[in-house]
């Protein structure tokens, strides 16, 4: 992109290391929860309908959280695959901004391109 980066090497390194740490934490959490979900799904020990319903609700809740964290893990992996232009929008090439990156280190789009893509997706669905 450009030789003069608006983020310092230290800032970029901090963002990347934070993403790697979050990725490891998600992987560890997923490992635990996958086995937990399997035990919840196979637990039919409750003989009454309330126990079965409670187990099913716990299963669904845990499954949704696994899906959210898996999506986040994939987002992080995608961001870490290409760090050469870290901090610049993948669509238009302008600076994403340190404040925006502090919100989510994995952002790959500036606010304008992100909003444009969301609006395009909303209009496409209609």
C-alpha positions in Angstrom: 0.0 0.0 0.0 2.1 2.9 1.3 5.5 3.2 3.0 4.2 5.6 5.7 1.7 3.7 7.7 -0.6 5.6 10.0 -0.3 2.8 12.6 3.0 2.2 14.2 4.6 -1.2 14.0 4.0 -1.5 17.8 0.3 -0.8 17.3 0.0 -3.3 14.4 1.9 -5.9 16.5 -0.5 -5.3 19.4 -3.6 -5.8 17.3 -2.2 -9.0 15.7 -1.1 -10.4 19.0 -4.5 -9.6 20.5 -6.2 -11.5 17.6 -3.9 -14.5 18.1 -4.6 -14.5 21.8 -8.4 -14.3 21.2 -8.1 -17.1 18.7 -6.4 -19.4 21.2 -9.0 -18.6 23.8 -11.9 -19.3 21.4 -10.3 -22.6 20.4 -9.9 -23.7 24.0 -13.5 -22.7 24.8 -14.8 -24.5 21.7 -12.9 -27.7 22.7 -14.6 -27.7 26.1 -18.1 -26.8 24.8 -18.2 -29.3 22.0 -17.9 -32.2 24.4 -20.3 -30.4 26.7 -22.9 -30.2 23.9 -22.5 -33.8 23.1 -23.2 -34.8 26.7 -26.2 -32.5 26.9 -27.6 -33.9 23.7 -27.2 -37.5 24.8 -28.5 -36.9 28.3 -32.0 -38.4 28.4 -31.8 -39.2 32.1 -34.6 -36.8 33.0 -37.7 -38.8 32.9 -40.2 -35.9 32.9 -40.9 -33.5 30.1 -39.6 -30.5 32.0 -36.2 -32.0 32.4 -36.1 -32.9 28.7 -37.2 -29.4 27.8 -34.6 -27.8 30.1 -31.8 -30.0 28.5 -33.0 -29.1 25.1 -33.0 -25.4 25.8 -29.5 -25.7 27.3 -28.3 -27.6 24.2 -29.7 -24.9 21.9 -28.3 -22.1 23.8 -24.8 -23.7 23.9 -25.1 -24.6 20.2 -25.8 -20.9 19.3 -22.9 -19.7 21.3 -20.6 -22.2 19.6 -21.8 -21.0 16.2 -21.1 -17.3 17.2 -17.6 -18.1 18.5 -16.8 -20.3 15.5 -17.8 -17.4 13.2 -15.6 -15.1 15.2 -12.7 -17.6 15.0 -13.1 -17.8 11.2 -13.1 -13.9 11.0 -9.9 -13.8 13.0 -8.3 -16.5 10.9 -9.2 -14.6 7.7 -7.7 -11.4 9.2 -4.5 -13.1 10.2 -4.0 -14.7 6.8 -3.1 -11.3 5.3 -1.6 -8.7 7.6 0.5 -6.9 5.0 -2.1 -4.1 4.6 -3.3 -4.3 8.2 -5.4 -1.2 9.0 -6.4 -0.4 5.5 -9.8 -1.1 4.0 -9.9 -4.1 1.7 -12.5 -2.4 -0.6 -11.3 1.2 -1.0 -7.8 1.1 0.5 -8.2 4.0 2.9 -7.3 3.9 6.6 -9.8 1.9 8.8 -8.7 4.0 11.8 -7.2 3.1 15.1 -10.5 3.8 17.0 -12.4 1.4 14.7 -9.7 -1.3 15.0 -9.8 -0.9 18.8 -13.5 -1.9 18.7 -12.7 -5.0 16.6 -9.1 -5.8 15.6 -10.4 -8.0 12.8 -12.2 -5.3 10.9 -11.2 -5.4 7.2 -13.4 -2.5 6.0 -13.6 1.2 6.8 -16.9 2.4 8.2 -18.1 3.8 4.8 -17.5 0.5 2.9 -19.0 -1.5 5.8 -22.2 0.6 5.8 -22.4 0.4 2.0 -22.1 -3.4 2.0 -24.7 -3.7 4.8 -27.1 -1.4 2.8 -26.4 -3.4 -0.4 -27.2 -6.6 1.5 -30.4 -5.2 3.0 -31.6 -4.0 -0.5 -30.7 -7.3 -2.1 -32.8 -9.3 0.4 -35.9 -7.1 -0.2 
